[in-house]
């Protein structure tokens, strides 16, 4: 549980080795297998950034294998 209210909580955009994006509380250590992408802000700001940046949501292994969009 966060120790801040949702309106004041700060999040970081994180990306894993499969090029999957997520948000993570900025004050917490990024979990193993994930890397901070550099964007920090409110939950909404981070989600907007992900929506604009992560345009192909297939994982890297699926894209590399020639997986088909559905």
PAMI-410523 format. One line per field, with one value per residue (C-alpha): residue in one letter; z, y, x; residue number from 1; chain. Coordinates in nm, 2 decimals. Layout:
REM PAMI-410523
resn	a | ...
zz	Z | ...
yy	Y | ...
xx	X | ...
resi	NUM | ...
chain	A | ...
REM end
This chain:
REM PAMI-410523
resn	x | x | x | x | x | x | x | x | x | x | x | x | x | x | x | x | x | x | x | x | x | x | x | x | x | x | x | x | x | x | x | x | x | x | x | x | x | x | x | x | x | x | x | x | x | x | x | x | x | x | x | x | x | x | x | x | x | x | x | x | x | x | x | x | x | x | x | x | x | x
zz	0.00 | -0.09 | 0.19 | -0.02 | -0.17 | -0.53 | -0.63 | -0.49 | -0.56 | -0.80 | -1.04 | -1.27 | -1.61 | -1.61 | -1.90 | -1.88 | -2.11 | -2.32 | -2.39 | -2.18 | -2.01 | -1.67 | -1.38 | -1.04 | -0.73 | -0.78 | -0.41 | -0.43 | -0.57 | -0.93 | -0.92 | -1.07 | -1.44 | -1.49 | -1.57 | -1.51 | -1.85 | -1.73 | -1.71 | -1.36 | -1.28 | -1.17 | -1.25 | -1.53 | -1.68 | -1.68 | -1.84 | -2.10 | -2.18 | -2.21 | -2.43 | -2.67 | -2.66 | -2.64 | -2.97 | -3.03 | -2.71 | -2.83 | -2.63 | -2.78 | -2.82 | -3.00 | -3.23 | -3.30 | -3.38 | -3.63 | -3.42 | -3.59 | -3.46 | -3.37
yy	0.00 | 0.34 | 0.59 | 0.88 | 0.96 | 0.87 | 1.24 | 1.31 | 0.97 | 0.98 | 0.70 | 0.59 | 0.42 | 0.09 | -0.15 | -0.52 | -0.73 | -0.82 | -0.45 | -0.45 | -0.12 | -0.05 | 0.20 | 0.16 | 0.38 | 0.62 | 0.59 | 0.22 | 0.02 | -0.10 | -0.48 | -0.72 | -0.76 | -0.41 | -0.08 | 0.27 | 0.43 | 0.78 | 0.92 | 1.01 | 1.18 | 1.12 | 0.80 | 0.96 | 1.13 | 0.80 | 0.61 | 0.88 | 0.85 | 0.47 | 0.50 | 0.73 | 0.54 | 0.17 | 0.13 | -0.25 | -0.43 | -0.77 | -0.89 | -0.88 | -1.26 | -1.27 | -0.98 | -1.15 | -1.48 | -1.30 | -1.32 | -1.19 | -0.89 | -0.99
xx	0.00 | 0.13 | 0.20 | 0.07 | -0.26 | -0.31 | -0.32 | 0.02 | 0.19 | 0.48 | 0.55 | 0.83 | 0.79 | 0.97 | 1.05 | 1.15 | 1.37 | 1.07 | 1.00 | 0.69 | 0.61 | 0.46 | 0.45 | 0.61 | 0.61 | 0.90 | 1.01 | 1.05 | 1.34 | 1.27 | 1.22 | 1.47 | 1.42 | 1.29 | 1.47 | 1.36 | 1.29 | 1.34 | 0.99 | 0.86 | 0.53 | 0.18 | 0.01 | -0.19 | 0.12 | 0.31 | 0.02 | -0.02 | 0.36 | 0.33 | 0.02 | 0.21 | 0.54 | 0.45 | 0.28 | 0.34 | 0.24 | 0.36 | 0.66 | 1.00 | 1.02 | 0.69 | 0.79 | 1.13 | 0.95 | 0.73 | 0.42 | 0.10 | -0.10 | -0.46
resi	1 | 2 | 3 | 4 | 5 | 6 | 7 | 8 | 9 | 10 | 11 | 12 | 13 | 14 | 15 | 16 | 17 | 18 | 19 | 20 | 21 | 22 | 23 | 24 | 25 | 26 | 27 | 28 | 29 | 30 | 31 | 32 | 33 | 34 | 35 | 36 | 37 | 38 | 39 | 40 | 41 | 42 | 43 | 44 | 45 | 46 | 47 | 48 | 49 | 50 | 51 | 52 | 53 | 54 | 55 | 56 | 57 | 58 | 59 | 60 | 61 | 62 | 63 | 64 | 65 | 66 | 67 | 68 | 69 | 70
chain	A | A | A | A | A | A | A | A | A | A | A | A | A | A | A | A | A | A | A | A | A | A | A | A | A | A | A | A | A | A | A | A | A | A | A | A | A | A | A | A | A | A | A | A | A | A | A | A | A | A | A | A | A | A | A | A | A | A | A | A | A | A | A | A | A | A | A | A | A | A
REM end
